[in-house]
């Protein structure tokens, strides 16, 4: 090759690369040409200017002078490289190979091509395919650049045949009333081009005959035209969803020689569907002028869900998911629109149940994390394909809390409480694996040093470590060494507690510092040794010796919701491991609690039980069950079929309870988040803090916080509520002591009593009974209220959930009842409200069902013992409740209330 040709080829390659990366061509300086091709600069300059004179290159004046390929030549070059527009259609070399060959042959057939009939289900892309055929005809010179492409959907006028024919073939003046002038039809407008008739099976019989005449003779008559024929040269493409075996299509097939069948999305490969999904998200990014990040789970759901309306539905569903995500994006300070599982419709999320059957296909595609689609010509970028390091997680939490106005001191307090949770979540991402896979992302020397350190610890303590500890710790250490080399700070907000709580393990971590200095000549700071210590204490060797698997129980409201879901999961997995419990709406929670406790005892095989629930009181059961049985239990709320499927799958793989729980809480888009993600921290933490704590998962603590907020609404002193998760009694006490060192700990609300009696404690039951005032003696209500009004909304929800009466209506009547009592100087005891509400609500429900209420007769003498006036007031106050529900409360119910008032 001549030197001039070498220079030109180099410029073309550089311009292609610039366009691919930046979407534009800047140009190439002479110096780069000379250096890369190893020629004299003067020769390079001479050749470049010669190519400019030959109209192959353009010169861009400036300093330095740049040279680039001429635009017309670039487009021609691009066409040579990429092929025709038909070759660029997704699936051109796979499921669409035959249809594309047919289309090309039809277009190129002399003298003016063959008419085509496109067959396929709704949404397979027939309209898009017809448009691509038209562009191909133009690109190949079979049609002129100015040729028309006319589209007509026969279904639009199927109810009015005359109007349809006039639109298609035109109208002769005077052919019918109102036809005051000649009107050209679409056939005439399509002359020398392509006429695309969609839903052609909706043509009326007379329209079919006129179309066939046009196909056969190349001529037609306008509506009302008797003699004169109009001639056109038009290529007709028809499309229909009708079966090729129908009598209508057999008639078309005799007139139209080229039948092209487009495959449904079910018949296309997984790779093609993946490319379609990428293309549609890229289009949305361009339309929104925003980067669009799509989570791994959302991408998998789009790949696997049933899509009966084919590509058209897939495109529409992707657009809808972006629209839902856009609502969250508006008003936020994020620069990227994020689409996750919660933005998908339920029928799309059901695609997860197909994961087992297509796991190998997913792995071949290589979906390893979220994917970001950029609006410009830039390539998509995968994020999260490697587990985020602990430092990155902590920095993200720190920045989030900082943006919400918390002081550094408050942030350190919050983060130090849950440092062990971060490490658990990090470790839950690792499983046993081949060391060769680990070597792909971590230097062998780092892995070897980690192995040596773990063997040293095992020899010193006799404690074995699972292989996943080696994997997680190796990746973490690689991150740590990189940070140290880059001069980045390592901060461990939990360091002082780690040193005092785990002195033996922290001393062993000093040996790791010696190994790192020996192997990599770096000094490991104590903050990093604190993280190393956490890896040593989080793994529990007792779990390996425990028999059985984690039990999986699904409890949901309804007559067959849970059992149906469990049946699907067990059939998909081929094992009956998960157990379902249905809670009918009329069943009392206390009955359900006792029955679920029995189920938990049956399913516990030494590894604990995972309880998946939908909502309401079921979320609170976990802590109560743990308190009653001592069985390790975790609760996940808002359970779905994919969530239960993943839980049962991991349980069958002998995964620990902790690992299953943390993996599920990362999957589910519905779970409440603990305080470190709370959007409510728009100010510094107040000195007064109430802690809500649970041992069974995040959901219960969040629920307790929400209930507590309602109870505190009438107090004028600002109080913060911090939900925490209990990792064990020592962990529980450590967190509470840490909070007490920094803040005024007003109370702990939990079903688990702290071991320190000096900490004010309120049980979950007492909170529900409205006894929050007993632990808030320093707080004063800002207004005088009737005590029962503290928990109105909560009681409405309880009544609606468990009884067959309207909760809001009942509470309004009860409010009136209490106020009438107060007006007559009759006050209910502070701790009686919740019980009386539930009792009266149940009584009214029984009366509405026609059940008889027995009177034990023990209090029949109350009216004669000086309580007659009080009894009369109670009867009158209950009158509104009786009128509201059209019932009559027995006299003994009034006596019971009087007894309650006077504590008799």
C-alpha positions, -999 to +999 in steps of 0.1 A: +000+000+000+012+035-009+021+059+018-007+082+007-032+054+011-018+045+045-023+081+057-059+081+044-067+048+060-053+061+093-074+093+092-105+072+084-099+049+114-093+078+137-125+096+125-145+064+130-132+061+165-140+097+174-175+094+160-181+061+179-169+075+212-181+111+210-208+112+183-188+138+164-155+141+144-130+166+156-101+158+133-065+145+135-033+166+138-003+161+115+019+153+145-002+122+154-001+109+118+037+113+117+043+096+150+019+067+145+030+059+110+067+066+117+071+091+088+087+125+086+063+153+097+069+171+064+059+140+044+028+136+066+018+172+060+024+169+022+002+137+020-026+153+041-027+184+019-027+161-012-057+143+001-075+176+007-069+185-030-083+151-040-115+160-020-110+130+003-102+150+034-113+184+049-088+208+066-100+223+099-080+256+104-067+263+139-038+255+161-030+228+154-045+222+120-067+192+119-077+169+091-109+148+088-127+126+063-153+145+042-189+140+054-202+125+021-173+100+020-179+092+057-215+084+051-206+062+021-179+045+042-204+039+071-229+024+047-202+000+034-193-010+069-227-014+084-247-026+053-283-017+044-310-005+066-326-040+065-293-055+076-294-033+107-327-046+120-324-066+152-325-103+143-312-098+108-289-128+111-312-149+132-350-150+133-355-124+106-329-138+081-355-154+058-380-125+059-352-100+051-341-121+021-377-122+009-381-085+013-349-077-006-358-101-034-393-085-037-378-049-039-352-058-065-375-079-087-379-062-121-394-041-134-409-025-103-407-051-075-432-077-062-462-067-040-458-081-005-482-094+022-468-092+058-482-118+082-478-118+120-494-113+153-502-079+168-471-060+177-445-081+158-433-050+140-450-051+106-453-013+103-416-009+112-407-036+087-426-019+059-409+014+066-375-003+065-384-019+031-392+016+018-359+030+030-340+000+015-357+007-019-345+043-018-310+034-006-306+009-034-320+032-061-351+012-068-371+042-056-361+079-060-351+099-029-384+118-033-407+087-037-437+087-014-445+063+014-482+063+021-497+045+051-533+036+055-549+015+082-580-002+068-595-007+103-599+031+108-628+032+084-641-004+085-674+007+098-680+030+068-670+012+036-679+041+013-656+065+033-629+039+033-630+035-005-631+073-011-600+077+011-582+050-007-592+055-043-604+091-044-638+106-053-652+119-086-672+152-083-709+145-080-706+108-072-726+113-040-742+142-021-715+164-008-688+154-033-684+189-047-650+184-063-626+157-075-606+144-046-573+124-050-571+092-031-541+076-013-534+053-042-528+084-064-506+100-038-485+068-036-477+069-073-440+060-080-436+050-043-450+025-018-486+021-005-487+003+029-521-011+038-523-022+074-550-045+087-559-052+051-583-080+061-607-052+072-612-040+035-648-045+024-655-070-005-658-042-030-626-027-018-608-060-022-619-062-058-607-027-066-574-035-049-569-068-068-577-049-101-550-024-091-525-052-084-533-070-117-536-041-141-518-012-124-550+008-129-581+019-108-612+041-110-620+067-085-654+065-067-681+076-091-659+073-121-676+051-148-652+050-178-619+067-173-591+046-157-562+061-138-528+044-141-502+044-114-469+027-107-470+017-070-455-011-049-481-024-025-473-038+009-502-053+028-501-064+065-526-085+085-529-104+117-551-130+101-540-166+098-526-176+065-551-204+064-582-181+064-603-179+032-597-142+030-560-146+029-561-175+004-577-150-020-549-124-013-522-151-017-533-158-053-528-121-062-498-112-040-468-135-047-445-126-018-458-137+016-435-127+045-442-140+080-427-121+109-420-141+140-436-134+174-414-124+203-418-160+216-401-172+185-372-148+187-340-156+205-332-143+240-303-123+225-326-105+201-350-097+229-321-083+249-311-061+220-346-048+216-348-039+253-315-021+250-327-002+219-360+009+235-343+021+267-318+040+246-347+056+227-362+067+260-329+082+272-328+102+240-364+113+243-359+124+279-324+139+273-314+120+305-292+090+314-315+061+323-302+036+348-321+002+348-316-022+377-305-058+370-337-072+383-358-049+361-338-060+330-342-097+338-380-092+343-383-075+309-364-104+294-386-131+309-421-119+313-450-130+291-455-104+264-486-115+244-486-083+222-450-088+212-425-061+204-452-033+205-461-042+241-425-045+251-418-010+238-449+003+255-441-014+288-406+001+288-419+035+281-444+032+310-417+020+334-397+051+325-427+073+330-433+059+365-396+064+373-398+100+360-424+108+386-398+099+413-371+117+394-390+150+392-381+171+423-351+150+432-315+162+428-305+131+410-288+134+375-299+100+364-334+086+360-335+052+377-358+024+367-361-005+393-385-034+399-411-012+417-416+008+385-427-023+367-463-036+365-471-068+384-474-089+353-439-079+342-424-087+377-440-122+374-413-128+348-389-137+377-407-171+380-391-180+347-356-173+359-347-210+367-356-222+332-336-194+315-307-189+340-281-201+315-294-177+288-292-148+313-256-158+322-247-159+285-261-125+279-240-112+308-264-091+329-242-085+359-255-052+373-275-021+365-272-007+330-270+030+322-283+042+288-270+076+277-290+100+255-261+107+231-241+084+210-222+070+240-222+033+247-243+018+275-224+012+308-228-016+333-226-006+369-225-029+400-211-059+382-187-062+411-200-059+447-196-024+460-169-021+486-177-013+522-160+020+519-182+030+489-213+020+509-203+040+539-193+070+519-227+069+501-245+067+534-224+095+548-231+118+518-268+110+519-272+119+556-250+150+551-273+162+523-302+159+547-286+183+572-272+161+599-241+171+617-209+149+615-215+138+651-250+126+644-239+109+612-211+090+630-236+079+657-261+065+631-234+048+610-216+033+640-248+015+651-251-005+619-216-011+607-221-048+613-252-047+590-231-032+562-205-060+565-233-086+567-249-073+535-215-072+518-207-108+528-242-120+517-232-114+481-206-141+480-210-178+476-186-207+472-169-203+438-140-214+418-107-197+427-100-191+391-131-168+390-117-149+420-083-145+402-101-127+374-109-097+396-083-100+424-045-103+422-033-138+431-009-123+456-038-107+475-057-139+475-027-158+487-021-133+516-057-136+526-055-174+527-024-172+548-040-149+573-072-169+576-052-201+581-032-183+609-065-172+626-079-207+624-047-222+639-048-196+668-086-200+676-096-233+661-124-216+643-130-227+607-140-202+580-163-208+550-148-203+516-171-173+510-152-155+537-120-159+516-138-145+485-154-115+503-123-107+523-100-109+493-121-084+473-123-061+503-086-062+509-079-054+472-101-023+476-083-014+509-048-016+493-060+005+463-073+032+487-041+032+507-020+035+475-042+064+463-039+082+496-076+080+504-087+080+540-102+049+556-127+057+584-143+031+606-170+048+628-173+016+648-136+012+657-137+019+695-166-005+700-148-032+679-116-029+700-135-032+733-160-058+721-136-082+702-102-077+718-089-112+708-099-109+671-086-073+669-052-085+682-052-112+655-059-085+629-025-070+639-010-101+622-027-091+590-010-057+591+024-074+593+016-096+563+004-066+543+036-047+551+057-077+541+039-084+509+030-049+497+051-025+517+021-006+531+010+004+565-025-007+574-043+018+596-062+007+627-095+017+611-090-009+584-080-035+610-114-028+626-130-039+593-108-070+591-119-079+627-156-077+616-149-104+589-136-126+616-165-123+640-195-123+616-190-158+603-207-183+627-191-218+625-220-232+646-242-227+616-223-253+596-231-279+622-267-270+625-290-296+608-316-289+582-325-259+562-340-225+569-378-229+572-399-208+548-434-198+559-457-175+538-485-159+558-510-136+540-545-123+543-572-140+523-586-175+519-560-189+495-534-162+488-505-177+506-512-213+498-516-206+461-483-187+460-465-215+479-480-241+455-466-222+425-431-219+441-429-255+453-439-268+418-413-246+401-386-258+425-397-294+425-397-297+463-423-290+489-403-268+512-422-236+516-454-236+537-484-213+533-508-200+559-540-182+549-555-156+573-592-151+565-603-115+571-628-126+598-602-145+618-588-129+649-551-120+649-545-138+682-558-171+667-535-166+637-506-159+660-510-192+679-513-212+647-483-196+631-463-202+663-471-239+659-460-237+622-427-221+632-420-248+657-427-275+630-406-258+603-375-250+625-348-275+618-321-257+637-314-230+611-343-207+620-374-196+600-380-169+574-415-155+576-428-138+545-460-117+550-481-092+532-491-065+556-509-055+588-505-073+621-486-102+604-455-079+602-454-076+640-457-114+646-420-122+642-408-105+673-436-119+694-428-154+681-391-150+689-400-138+724-423-168+730-401-196+714-365-183+711-364-196+675-344-174+652-368-157+628-366-130+602-397-112+587-400-099+551-431-079+543-449-072+510-441-107+498-445-116+461-441-148+442-406-140+429-396-131+464-409-164+479-393-183+450-359-168+458-363-174+495-371-211+490-344-215+464-317-202+487-331-223+516-328-254+496-291-245+489-285-245+527-280-208+528-281-192+562-311-172+576-290-140+577-279-144+541-314-152+527-328-122+546-303-097+533-305-109+498-343-106+498-342-071+513-319-061+484-344-076+458-377-063+471-386-027+461-413-025+487-395-030+520-393-001+544-357+012+550-342+018+583-332+053+595-300+056+574-321+060+543-349+080+559-361+111+540-373+126+572-339+138+585-340+174+573-324+186+605-300+175+632-309+148+656-326+161+687-313+153+721-344+133+729-344+099+712-368+070+713-355+037+699-377+012+682-359-022+679-367-055+664-348-088+661-368-102+632-360-077+604-364-041+594-402-041+589-413-043+626-391-014+637-404+007+609-440-001+618-433+007+654-418+040+644-449+050+624-472+041+652-451+060+677-451+091+656-489+092+658-488+087+695-463+116+699-483+141+678-497+159+708-464+164+726-447+198+721-412+186+727-392+175+696-383+138+697-364+117+672-373+080+666-345+057+655-354+022+643-326-003+648-322-040+642-312-063+670-283-087+660-282-104+694-285-093+730-249-080+733-253-062+700-286-047+712-271-034+745-240-021+726-262+000+703-283+014+731-252+023+752-237+040+721-269+061+717-270+069+755-234+083+752-244+107+725-281+115+732-308+115+758-324+081+754-360+086+765-373+050+759-369+018+740-399+004+723-395-033+714-408-068+722-373-075+735-365-059+769-329-046+772-308-063+798-300-030+814-329-022+838-319+015+839-331+020+802-368+030+801-387+003+783-421+000+766-433-032+751-450-034+717-482-044+734-481-014+757-475+010+728-505-004+710-525+001+742-515+038+742-492+038+773-464+058+757-469+085+784-455+061+811-420+065+797-423+101+786-428+117+820-407+147+810-429+155+781-462+175+784-490+173+760-495+206+741-533+203+743-558+186+765-573+157+745-596+128+752-571+100+756-587+077+730-580+102+703-542+094+704-544+064+681-574+070+659-560+061+625-542+031+639-574+017+654-593+024+622-568+003+604-570-025+630-609-026+628-609-025+590-584-053+588-599-077+613-637-069+616-665-067+591-676-032+601-664+002+588-635+014+611-638+051+604-676+051+611-671+032+643-644+055+656-665+086+649-693+071+670-669+061+697-654+096+698-689+110+704-695+084+731-663+093+750-670+131+748-705+126+761-690+107+791-664+134+797-692+161+796-708+143+825-676+140+844-672+103+836-637+094+824-624+061+812-590+049+827-560+058+805-551+022+798-587+010+790-592+027+756-578+002+732-595-028+749-629-011+751-627+000+714-620-036+703-646-050+727-674-027+715-664-032+678-665-070+682-699-067+700-714-047+672-701-071+646-717-100+664-750-082+668-750-074+630-744-111+623-774-119+645-755-136+673-769-137+708-749-121+736-749-139+770-751-120+803-733-137+831-755-118+856-726-108+879-733-071+877-771-069+878-770-052+911-750-022+900-780+000+893-791-003+930-757+005+944-755+042+937-745+040+900-780+045+884-772+080+871-739+069+856-756+039+840-782+062+824-754+085+810-736+055+795-768+043+779-775+077+764-739+081+752-741+047+734-772+058+716-754+073+687-734+041+682-766+021+682-783+045+657-752+044+635-751+006+632-789+000+637-783-023+667-794-024+704-766-030+729-776-051+759-779-035+793-751-057+807-727-040+782-736-006+798-730-021+833-695-034+821-686+001+811-697+016+844-677-010+861-647+000+840-651+037+848-652+031+886-627+002+886-652-021+903 
